[in-house]
Amino acid sequence: MVERDLKCIFGNEIGIILGINTTRTIKELYEDKLKKGQSRHESLREKYEAMYWINTIKEILCKEFTIRSGKRVRKELKTIIDEEYDFMRSKVDRRIVGENSILLCSIYSGINPSEGINESILLECQHNMRVTKADKCYVACLINDRRFIFKEVCRDEEVISNIIKEEKTFFYNHLQKEISPV
């Protein structure tokens, strides 16, 4: 049987579900959720190494965000579960002190820095705002290993409604029934 914690959807997966993430397909996500893709994955040691660097860089991005924005942040050390749909989950990088806001830190490359935050990350913000009940999400990004930007993203109920619809379809029609989406 599939592990229960794998049958959930995090904000960074909505871009994959909608087909706008260029690094993974919905079928790969489905296989990962059902642990069918284990043989193609990196070793446990490589995963720990990657997580170490991701967490280290996120810490730097958080510090830079506080310097440039003047806002204080605090760590959120738990996975948050949506009240209505328990398959919707969020791991927030930070909470903004004194606001009903969250911070998402990201690193990406291969884009024109003038394009700003990519659509997949903006959708992740909306998913995370839904789950955490936040009004705003700030995104702190390091683009192409050389340009730091941050942006304020406001909650958009219409986008959130579409995200819920797509995530429900993926969860109930594919993960729960164990039917591949492609």
N, CA, C and O of each residue as an XYZ file, in Angstrom:
728
protein
N       0.836     -1.195      0.000
C       0.000      0.000      0.000
C       0.876      1.253      0.000
O       2.007      1.215      0.486
N       0.379      2.330     -0.525
C       1.103      3.585     -0.622
C       1.153      4.259      0.743
O       0.173      4.245      1.487
N       2.317      4.857      1.070
C       2.425      5.585      2.328
C       1.485      6.780      2.308
O       1.364      7.463      1.291
N       0.829      7.031      3.414
C      -0.174      8.092      3.510
C       0.391      9.480      3.232
O      -0.271     10.285      2.576
N       1.606      9.785      3.718
C       2.136     11.127      3.538
C       2.520     11.435      2.094
O       2.684     12.603      1.745
N       2.665     10.431      1.259
C       2.961     10.671     -0.151
C       1.706     11.032     -0.930
O       1.793     11.620     -2.008
N       0.556     10.693     -0.403
C      -0.701     11.014     -1.081
C      -1.205     12.377     -0.631
O      -2.303     12.517     -0.093
N      -0.366     13.370     -0.869
C      -0.739     14.747     -0.579
C      -0.076     15.627     -1.632
O       0.806     15.181     -2.365
N      -0.509     16.872     -1.697
C      -0.002     17.781     -2.712
C       0.535     19.033     -2.030
O      -0.159     19.674     -1.241
N       1.773     19.368     -2.345
C       2.414     20.566     -1.837
C       2.396     21.652     -2.908
O       2.200     21.362     -4.089
N       2.596     22.880     -2.501
C       2.529     24.017     -3.409
C       3.486     23.938     -4.580
O       3.156     24.381     -5.680
N       4.679     23.376     -4.360
C       5.652     23.304     -5.445
C       5.275     22.273     -6.510
O       5.981     22.129     -7.507
N       4.166     21.557     -6.305
C       3.741     20.543     -7.266
C       2.624     21.014     -8.192
O       2.323     20.329     -9.169
N       2.003     22.158     -7.920
C       0.894     22.616     -8.750
C       1.360     22.956    -10.168
O       0.628     22.716    -11.128
N       2.546     23.504    -10.310
C       3.081     23.787    -11.648
C       3.271     22.525    -12.465
O       3.091     22.535    -13.682
N       3.633     21.437    -11.799
C       3.782     20.145    -12.473
C       2.410     19.636    -12.904
O       2.237     19.190    -14.039
N       1.437     19.702    -11.999
C       0.078     19.234    -12.289
C      -0.521     19.987    -13.478
O      -1.211     19.397    -14.309
N      -0.254     21.291    -13.552
C      -0.794     22.108    -14.637
C       0.046     22.046    -15.913
O      -0.345     22.609    -16.935
N       1.183     21.376    -15.866
C       2.009     21.218    -17.057
C       2.867     22.419    -17.410
O       3.365     22.510    -18.532
N       3.051     23.349    -16.467
C       3.886     24.515    -16.772
C       5.296     24.396    -16.202
O       6.163     25.207    -16.524
N       5.529     23.401    -15.367
C       6.867     23.138    -14.848
C       7.650     22.413    -15.941
O       7.198     21.390    -16.456
N       8.807     22.932    -16.290
C       9.573     22.356    -17.391
C      10.539     21.255    -16.957
O      11.170     20.628    -17.808
N      10.669     21.008    -15.661
C      11.638     20.017    -15.193
C      11.025     18.652    -14.887
O      11.739     17.650    -14.855
N       9.709     18.602    -14.661
C       9.047     17.324    -14.349
C       7.681     17.271    -15.002
O       7.055     18.301    -15.255
N       7.228     16.054    -15.271
C       5.902     15.866    -15.850
C       4.935     15.384    -14.774
O       5.351     14.928    -13.709
N       3.654     15.490    -15.061
C       2.631     15.013    -14.128
C       2.755     13.504    -13.927
O       2.489     13.000    -12.836
N       3.154     12.786    -14.965
C       3.332     11.335    -14.838
C       4.489     11.017    -13.884
O       4.388     10.087    -13.084
N       5.583     11.777    -13.962
C       6.703     11.573    -13.034
C       6.278     11.875    -11.602
O       6.653     11.155    -10.677
N       5.499     12.935    -11.418
C       4.988     13.268    -10.085
C       4.120     12.132     -9.562
O       4.275     11.705     -8.418
N       3.209     11.644    -10.393
C       2.335     10.529    -10.020
C       3.167      9.306     -9.606
O       2.892      8.685     -8.579
N       4.173      8.968    -10.401
C       5.010      7.801    -10.095
C       5.780      8.002     -8.791
O       5.929      7.074     -7.996
N       6.262      9.216     -8.584
C       6.959      9.508     -7.322
C       6.016      9.348     -6.131
O       6.401      8.800     -5.099
N       4.797      9.822     -6.276
C       3.819      9.721     -5.186
C       3.503      8.268     -4.857
O       3.247      7.926     -3.703
N       3.522      7.421     -5.873
C       3.232      6.003     -5.651
C       4.501      5.174     -5.489
O       4.458      3.946     -5.424
N       5.636      5.878     -5.427
C       6.946      5.232     -5.252
C       7.267      4.246     -6.364
O       7.962      3.255     -6.140
N       6.766      4.516     -7.554
C       7.069      3.642     -8.688
C       8.330      4.098     -9.407
O       8.884      3.347    -10.210
N       8.784      5.283     -9.143
C       9.935      5.824     -9.849
C      11.229      5.754     -9.054
O      12.170      6.487     -9.360
N      11.306      4.898     -8.046
C      12.467      4.860     -7.164
C      13.776      4.588     -7.899
O      14.805      5.168     -7.552
N      13.758      3.727     -8.896
C      15.006      3.327     -9.527
C      15.706      4.480    -10.239
O      16.930      4.464    -10.377
N      14.950      5.480    -10.694
C      15.576      6.589    -11.413
C      16.008      7.722    -10.488
O      16.596      8.702    -10.946
N      15.730      7.603     -9.216
C      16.049      8.675     -8.284
C      17.482      8.616     -7.821
O      18.132      7.572     -7.860
N      17.956      9.765     -7.382
C      19.290      9.863     -6.840
C      19.374      9.087     -5.526
O      18.359      8.767     -4.907
N      20.597      8.796     -5.124
C      20.804      8.052     -3.887
C      20.387      8.896     -2.682
O      20.223     10.112     -2.786
N      20.219      8.233     -1.547
C      19.850      8.916     -0.309
C      20.915      9.938      0.075
O      20.590     11.032      0.537
N      22.166      9.591     -0.111
C      23.262     10.517      0.199
C      23.174     11.773     -0.677
O      23.371     12.885     -0.188
N      22.879     11.597     -1.959
C      22.737     12.737     -2.867
C      21.546     13.610     -2.475
O      21.606     14.836     -2.578
N      20.466     12.974     -2.026
C      19.290     13.738     -1.583
C      19.618     14.586     -0.356
O      19.234     15.753     -0.281
N      20.337     13.989      0.612
C      20.714     14.740      1.813
C      21.643     15.897      1.461
O      21.515     16.991      2.011
N      22.568     15.657      0.553
C      23.482     16.709      0.112
C      22.698     17.847     -0.537
O      22.945     19.018     -0.248
N      21.762     17.506     -1.407
C      20.942     18.523     -2.076
C      20.121     19.306     -1.056
O      20.049     20.533     -1.130
N      19.505     18.609     -0.108
C      18.692     19.283      0.915
C      19.545     20.207      1.779
O      19.097     21.288      2.163
N      20.761     19.792      2.084
C      21.665     20.637      2.861
C      21.876     21.967      2.146
O      21.757     23.026      2.761
N      22.190     21.920      0.851
C      22.476     23.144      0.114
C      21.229     23.978     -0.115
O      21.293     25.207     -0.075
N      20.114     23.342     -0.349
C      18.860     24.083     -0.508
C      18.544     24.844      0.782
O      18.225     26.033      0.740
N      18.632     24.165      1.917
C      18.346     24.811      3.205
C      19.349     25.915      3.534
O      18.973     26.951      4.083
N      20.611     25.700      3.204
C      21.637     26.710      3.447
C      21.375     27.957      2.606
O      21.456     29.077      3.111
N      21.067     27.767      1.348
C      20.812     28.903      0.458
C      19.517     29.609      0.853
O      19.443     30.837      0.796
N      18.496     28.851      1.251
C      17.248     29.482      1.708
C      17.492     30.356      2.934
O      16.886     31.420      3.065
N      18.358     29.926      3.815
C      18.694     30.718      4.997
C      19.316     32.058      4.578
O      18.989     33.107      5.133
N      20.200     32.003      3.609
C      20.823     33.230      3.088
C      19.771     34.129      2.439
O      19.782     35.343      2.640
N      18.866     33.536      1.661
C      17.812     34.322      1.009
C      16.898     34.985      2.040
O      16.481     36.129      1.854
N      16.586     34.279      3.117
C      15.763     34.859      4.192
C      16.462     36.063      4.816
O      15.841     37.100      5.050
N      17.749     35.918      5.080
C      18.499     37.031      5.659
C      18.527     38.221      4.710
O      18.353     39.362      5.138
N      18.743     37.966      3.439
C      18.779     39.050      2.458
C      17.406     39.720      2.336
O      17.312     40.939      2.191
N      16.346     38.910      2.395
C      14.996     39.467      2.352
C      14.772     40.428      3.523
O      14.223     41.514      3.332
N      15.188     40.042      4.728
C      14.984     40.917      5.889
C      15.790     42.205      5.756
O      15.323     43.272      6.156
N      16.984     42.114      5.203
C      17.815     43.315      5.006
C      17.151     44.263      4.006
O      17.026     45.459      4.267
N      16.733     43.732      2.879
C      16.210     44.585      1.805
C      14.777     45.061      2.050
O      14.406     46.157      1.631
N      13.985     44.249      2.719
C      12.571     44.612      2.921
C      12.331     45.338      4.240
O      11.357     46.079      4.375
N      13.215     45.128      5.213
C      13.007     45.680      6.547
C      12.003     44.887      7.368
O      11.637     45.309      8.465
N      11.550     43.744      6.856
C      10.569     42.901      7.558
C      11.289     41.800      8.329
O      12.297     41.256      7.879
N      10.749     41.490      9.492
C      11.294     40.389     10.289
C      10.549     39.104      9.945
O       9.364     39.128      9.611
N      11.254     37.994     10.030
C      10.656     36.697      9.714
C      10.937     35.712     10.842
O      11.870     35.891     11.625
N      10.117     34.674     10.909
C      10.370     33.582     11.848
C      10.131     32.258     11.132
O       9.298     32.159     10.231
N      10.884     31.244     11.556
C      10.768     29.924     10.928
C       9.424     29.294     11.252
O       8.874     29.478     12.338
N       8.921     28.561     10.304
C       7.711     27.759     10.476
C       8.178     26.313     10.356
O       8.503     25.859      9.259
N       8.216     25.599     11.448
C       8.840     24.281     11.475
C       7.843     23.133     11.382
O       8.074     22.061     11.943
N       6.745     23.349     10.682
C       5.766     22.268     10.590
C       5.128     22.248      9.210
O       5.156     23.230      8.468
N       4.560     21.112      8.897
C       3.764     20.984      7.683
C       2.336     21.355      8.046
O       1.772     20.830      9.006
N       1.762     22.258      7.276
C       0.409     22.734      7.536
C      -0.552     21.998      6.595
O      -0.272     21.828      5.408
N      -1.674     21.570      7.143
C      -2.692     20.833      6.385
C      -3.909     21.731      6.213
O      -4.385     22.342      7.170
N      -4.411     21.805      4.975
C      -5.589     22.606      4.692
C      -6.777     22.088      5.499
O      -6.942     20.879      5.662
N      -7.604     23.005      6.004
C      -8.762     22.620      6.820
C      -9.809     21.826      6.041
O     -10.418     20.905      6.587
N     -10.022     22.168      4.782
C     -11.079     21.535      3.994
C     -10.594     20.307      3.223
O     -11.298     19.300      3.151
N      -9.408     20.388      2.657
C      -8.861     19.293      1.834
C      -7.549     18.835      2.464
O      -6.517     19.489      2.315
N      -7.601     17.703      3.172
C      -6.409     17.285      3.915
C      -5.270     16.801      3.030
O      -4.178     16.535      3.533
N      -5.496     16.680      1.723
C      -4.400     16.329      0.832
C      -3.575     17.572      0.443
O      -2.473     17.439     -0.089
N      -4.103     18.763      0.705
C      -3.375     19.996      0.403
C      -2.474     20.331      1.589
O      -2.946     20.500      2.713
N      -1.170     20.422      1.322
C      -0.197     20.655      2.384
C       0.719     21.822      2.020
O       0.856     22.195      0.855
N       1.334     22.377      3.045
C       2.264     23.477      2.841
C       3.406     23.396      3.842
O       3.190     23.183      5.035
N       4.614     23.569      3.342
C       5.795     23.747      4.186
C       6.297     25.145      3.887
O       6.927     25.383      2.857
N       6.018     26.056      4.783
C       6.341     27.462      4.586
C       7.779     27.712      5.031
O       8.207     27.230      6.080
N       8.522     28.472      4.221
C       9.899     28.803      4.600
C       9.929     29.696      5.832
O      10.688     29.438      6.766
N       9.109     30.746      5.841
C       9.051     31.661      6.977
C       7.683     32.332      7.052
O       6.945     32.381      6.067
N       7.358     32.846      8.239
C       6.204     33.728      8.457
C       6.744     35.133      8.625
O       7.828     35.324      9.178
N       6.004     36.105      8.156
C       6.387     37.500      8.334
C       5.834     37.949      9.687
O       4.641     37.800      9.951
N       6.682     38.489     10.526
C       6.283     38.939     11.857
C       5.412     40.194     11.716
O       5.776     41.142     11.020
N       4.255     40.181     12.393
C       3.356     41.334     12.395
C       2.431     41.420     11.203
O       1.693     42.397     11.076
N       2.441     40.440     10.332
C       1.553     40.403      9.168
C       0.973     39.001      9.040
O       1.522     38.042      9.581
N      -0.125     38.889      8.331
C      -0.657     37.579      7.979
C      -0.081     37.207      6.616
O      -0.801     37.067      5.627
N       1.241     37.051      6.599
C       1.979     36.815      5.360
C       3.014     35.719      5.548
O       3.444     35.424      6.663
N       3.401     35.125      4.425
C       4.417     34.077      4.420
C       5.531     34.461      3.456
O       5.367     35.354      2.624
N       6.667     33.777      3.577
C       7.807     33.993      2.695
C       8.171     32.683      2.033
O       8.301     31.650      2.691
N       8.334     32.736      0.728
C       8.777     31.594     -0.059
C      10.135     31.945     -0.646
O      10.282     32.980     -1.295
N      11.118     31.099     -0.425
C      12.464     31.323     -0.970
C      12.702     30.344     -2.109
O      12.358     29.166     -2.012
N      13.292     30.841     -3.185
C      13.462     30.010     -4.369
C      14.762     30.348     -5.080
O      15.283     31.459     -4.990
N      15.258     29.353     -5.783
C      16.459     29.500     -6.594
C      16.120     28.942     -7.964
O      15.650     27.809     -8.071
N      16.348     29.708     -8.996
C      16.189     29.128    -10.317
C      17.101     29.781    -11.319
O      17.564     30.906    -11.136
N      17.355     29.036    -12.403
C      18.301     29.509    -13.404
C      17.748     29.249    -14.799
O      16.707     28.617    -14.978
N      18.477     29.757    -15.768
C      18.097     29.556    -17.156
C      16.997     30.479    -17.626
O      16.348     30.202    -18.634
N      16.772     31.573    -16.915
C      15.750     32.514    -17.359
C      16.356     33.908    -17.473
O      17.432     34.183    -16.943
N      15.658     34.759    -18.160
C      16.052     36.150    -18.263
C      15.651     36.832    -16.960
O      14.466     36.848    -16.628
N      16.602     37.398    -16.207
C      16.267     38.021    -14.920
C      15.201     39.111    -15.010
O      14.512     39.381    -14.026
N      15.060     39.733    -16.162
C      14.043     40.786    -16.298
C      12.630     40.200    -16.313
O      11.658     40.930    -16.116
N      12.507     38.891    -16.544
C      11.189     38.245    -16.536
C      10.627     38.114    -15.127
O       9.414     37.985    -14.964
N      11.476     38.145    -14.110
C      11.014     38.074    -12.728
C      10.634     36.677    -12.291
O      11.230     35.691    -12.726
N       9.638     36.603    -11.429
C       9.216     35.343    -10.814
C       8.436     34.510    -11.830
O       7.556     35.030    -12.517
N       8.757     33.220    -11.924
C       8.053     32.400    -12.912
C       6.660     31.982    -12.429
O       6.359     32.036    -11.237
N       5.830     31.570    -13.366
C       4.424     31.270    -13.090
C       4.242     30.119    -12.108
O       3.322     30.138    -11.290
N       5.100     29.137    -12.184
C       5.002     27.990    -11.276
C       5.162     28.427     -9.818
O       4.460     27.927     -8.939
N       6.077     29.351     -9.565
C       6.292     29.856     -8.206
C       5.115     30.718     -7.759
O       4.720     30.673     -6.594
N       4.558     31.496     -8.673
C       3.388     32.310     -8.326
C       2.201     31.416     -7.949
O       1.439     31.750     -7.041
N       2.043     30.291     -8.638
C       0.984     29.336     -8.290
C       1.267     28.677     -6.943
O       0.350     28.444     -6.155
N       2.529     28.380     -6.684
C       2.916     27.823     -5.382
C       2.537     28.791     -4.261
O       2.069     28.376     -3.201
N       2.743     30.078     -4.508
C       2.354     31.096     -3.513
C       0.863     31.018     -3.217
O       0.459     31.038     -2.054
N       0.043     30.930     -4.259
C      -1.410     30.891     -4.081
C      -1.829     29.635     -3.323
O      -2.673     29.702     -2.430
N      -1.243     28.489     -3.674
C      -1.525     27.240     -2.955
C      -1.181     27.414     -1.471
O      -1.981     27.079     -0.598
N       0.013     27.937     -1.198
C       0.459     28.078      0.185
C      -0.376     29.094      0.960
O      -0.619     28.917      2.154
N      -0.815     30.156      0.285
C      -1.686     31.121      0.969
C      -3.024     30.479      1.322
O      -3.591     30.762      2.378
N      -3.525     29.622      0.446
C      -4.783     28.924      0.740
C      -4.624     28.067      2.000
O      -5.426     28.152      2.930
N      -3.588     27.252      2.010
C      -3.400     26.301      3.106
C      -3.106     27.023      4.428
O      -3.603     26.615      5.478
N      -2.310     28.080      4.382
C      -1.912     28.779      5.607
C      -2.862     29.907      5.995
O      -2.717     30.509      7.058
N      -3.841     30.192      5.125
C      -4.793     31.291      5.328
C      -4.112     32.655      5.334
O      -4.589     33.587      5.982
N      -3.005     32.772      4.619
C      -2.278     34.042      4.544
C      -2.921     34.972      3.526
O      -3.554     34.530      2.568
N      -2.746     36.263      3.753
C      -3.244     37.280      2.825
C      -2.242     37.602      1.729
O      -2.616     37.981      0.619
N      -0.965     37.445      2.055
C       0.103     37.759      1.108
C       1.210     36.730      1.215
O       1.373     36.054      2.231
N       1.969     36.635      0.124
C       3.166     35.802      0.112
C       4.278     36.630     -0.517
O       4.116     37.184     -1.604
N       5.388     36.706      0.165
C       6.571     37.339     -0.417
C       7.433     36.233     -0.994
O       7.558     35.156     -0.411
N       8.025     36.510     -2.142
C       8.916     35.552     -2.782
C      10.297     36.176     -2.841
O      10.471     37.271     -3.376
N      11.271     35.480     -2.292
C      12.670     35.907     -2.364
C      13.393     34.914     -3.263
O      13.439     33.720     -2.966
N      13.956     35.407     -4.362
C      14.567     34.520     -5.350
C      15.997     34.911     -5.674
O      16.358     36.087     -5.711
N      16.795     33.882     -5.908
C      18.119     34.061     -6.481
C      18.010     33.541     -7.900
O      17.754     32.357     -8.120
N      18.204     34.430     -8.862
C      18.044     34.071    -10.274
C      19.412     33.952    -10.930
O      20.256     34.841    -10.827
N      19.603     32.826    -11.606
C      20.851     32.551    -12.341
C      22.097     32.725    -11.471
O      23.142     33.160    -11.955
N      21.981     32.388    -10.206
C      23.096     32.428     -9.253
C      23.703     33.819     -9.068
O      24.813     33.938     -8.548
N      22.996     34.873     -9.484
C      23.637     36.184     -9.395
C      22.719     37.367     -9.172
O      23.203     38.479     -8.961
N      21.427     37.171     -9.211
C      20.536     38.318     -9.012
C      19.476     37.973     -7.975
O      18.725     37.011     -8.138
N      19.420     38.762     -6.909
C      18.409     38.589     -5.874
C      17.246     39.527     -6.163
O      17.442     40.714     -6.423
N      16.040     38.985     -6.116
C      14.842     39.816     -6.220
C      13.837     39.337     -5.184
O      13.870     38.180     -4.763
N      12.951     40.227     -4.779
C      11.812     39.785     -3.991
C      10.573     40.506     -4.489
O      10.631     41.623     -5.004
N       9.445     39.820     -4.315
C       8.181     40.330     -4.833
C       7.077     40.005     -3.841
O       7.111     38.972     -3.173
N       6.104     40.892     -3.754
C       4.920     40.671     -2.942
C       3.817     40.125     -3.852
O       3.525     40.697     -4.903
N       3.212     39.016     -3.435
C       2.124     38.395     -4.199
C       0.874     38.415     -3.322
O       0.882     37.891     -2.208
N      -0.191     39.016     -3.825
C      -1.453     39.072     -3.074
C      -2.314     37.859     -3.374
O      -2.256     37.283     -4.460
N      -3.094     37.496     -2.410
C      -4.007     36.362     -2.523
C      -5.018     36.619     -3.629
O      -5.565     37.716     -3.737
N      -5.265     35.593     -4.459
C      -6.203     35.693     -5.576
C      -7.156     34.500     -5.496
O      -6.788     33.378     -5.844
N      -8.377     34.752     -5.036
C      -9.344     33.666     -4.800
C      -9.717     32.925     -6.089
O      -9.995     31.726     -6.047
N      -9.726     33.611     -7.215
C     -10.051     32.952     -8.489
C      -8.961     31.951     -8.873
O      -9.260     30.833     -9.293
N      -7.714     32.352     -8.728
C      -6.600     31.445     -9.013
C      -6.617     30.283     -8.026
O      -6.420     29.132     -8.416
N      -6.850     30.577     -6.759
C      -6.903     29.521     -5.739
C      -8.007     28.526     -6.052
O      -7.810     27.322     -5.887
N      -9.152     28.995     -6.496
C     -10.259     28.120     -6.872
C      -9.854     27.167     -8.003
O     -10.193     25.984     -7.975
N      -9.134     27.687     -8.986
C      -8.659     26.839    -10.090
C      -7.616     25.833     -9.622
O      -7.600     24.690    -10.080
N      -6.747     26.257     -8.714
C      -5.741     25.349     -8.157
C      -6.427     24.194     -7.431
O      -6.064     23.033     -7.617
N      -7.410     24.517     -6.611
C      -8.141     23.474     -5.870
C      -8.787     22.492     -6.838
O      -8.714     21.280     -6.635
N      -9.412     23.003     -7.879
C     -10.068     22.149     -8.878
C      -9.066     21.175     -9.510
O      -9.345     19.982     -9.630
N      -7.908     21.686     -9.909
C      -6.897     20.840    -10.555
C      -6.280     19.845     -9.571
O      -6.034     18.692     -9.926
N      -6.035     20.280     -8.358
C      -5.455     19.385     -7.362
C      -6.443     18.292     -6.962
O      -6.048     17.147     -6.744
N      -7.719     18.640     -6.865
C      -8.744     17.636     -6.557
C      -8.803     16.583     -7.671
O      -8.899     15.387     -7.393
N      -8.745     17.021     -8.908
C      -8.768     16.088    -10.032
C      -7.578     15.138     -9.962
O      -7.741     13.924    -10.087
N      -6.383     15.686     -9.762
C      -5.185     14.852     -9.680
C      -5.258     13.899     -8.489
O      -4.929     12.719     -8.606
N      -5.687     14.417     -7.355
C      -5.727     13.595     -6.152
C      -6.784     12.500     -6.244
O      -6.471     11.321     -6.072
N      -8.038     12.880     -6.516
C      -9.131     11.906     -6.494
C      -9.150     10.982     -7.716
O      -9.471      9.801     -7.583
N      -8.819     11.490     -8.888
C      -8.911     10.678    -10.109
C      -7.645      9.890    -10.411
O      -7.686      8.916    -11.163
N      -6.516     10.304     -9.831
C      -5.268      9.612    -10.150
C      -4.609      8.997     -8.929
O      -4.400      7.784     -8.893
N      -4.276      9.803     -7.928
C      -3.589      9.243     -6.763
C      -4.451      8.256     -5.996
O      -3.997      7.157     -5.675
N      -5.689      8.633     -5.697
C      -6.560      7.740     -4.910
C      -6.903      6.463     -5.673
O      -6.950      5.380     -5.090
N      -7.142      6.592     -6.971
C      -7.521      5.422     -7.786
C      -6.311      4.687     -8.354
O      -6.441      3.621     -8.955
N      -5.117      5.284     -8.153
C      -3.870      4.732     -8.693
C      -3.983      4.517    -10.207
O      -3.647      3.455    -10.731
N      -4.464      5.554    -10.885
C      -4.572      5.553    -12.347
C      -3.652      6.647    -12.855
O      -3.797      7.812    -12.486
N      -2.715      6.273    -13.692
C      -1.744      7.233    -14.229
C      -2.448      8.336    -15.013
O      -3.388      8.062    -15.758
N      -1.997      9.592    -14.850
C      -2.645     10.715    -15.549
C      -2.345     10.750    -17.040
O      -3.032     11.458    -17.776
N      -1.353     10.016    -17.508
C      -1.044     10.051    -18.949
C      -0.874      8.659    -19.487
O      -0.611      8.485    -20.677
